[in-house]
Amino acid sequence: MIQGEGMPTHKDPFNKGKLIVLFNITYPEKLDPATAKKLYSILPKPNLPAVPKDSEEVHLEVFDGEATWGGEKTAQEDDYEESGGSPGGCRGAPQCKQM
């Protein structure tokens, strides 16, 4: 999980959520040294890319699956949506008929 590098929050593009990255790597439980040497000789050597000068360093954190995504609504937005979407409770109508 990388804080502040996820999708922007609703109505606030400068406030970003969490970027969740899943790694699914299966390692063998044991590896014979002779097999390890063969793999090392067969596989391509690691080619580390050059880091651009304008790159930004981020901190990778462990995500336990229980944390919130970071873009929760405020209580004020919740109240507005529960009232019908507009003041007075008119749902999408251009005007409310007065009785």
C-alpha positions, 0 to 999 in steps of 0.5 A: 500500500502506498499512501497518497498515490491512489485514485483522487477522492470525489470532489477533491482531486488533490486528495488521493487515496491509497494505492494497493499493490498485490504481489503474488509470489510463490517460492519453492520450499527448498532449492538444491544448490546445484539447481540454484546455480543452473537457474542463475546461469539460465535466467537473464541477469537483472537489468535495473532501470535508471531512476529518473532525476525527477522521480519521487520516492514513496514508502511501501506499507503492508496492507492488512485488508482492514484499513479504509481506502482513504476517501471516505465521505464527510458527514456533510456530504452524507446528509446532503445525499440522504436529503434527496440530492438537493435542498428541499428534497427535490430529486432531480426536478428543476423545481418543486411544486409549492402547495 
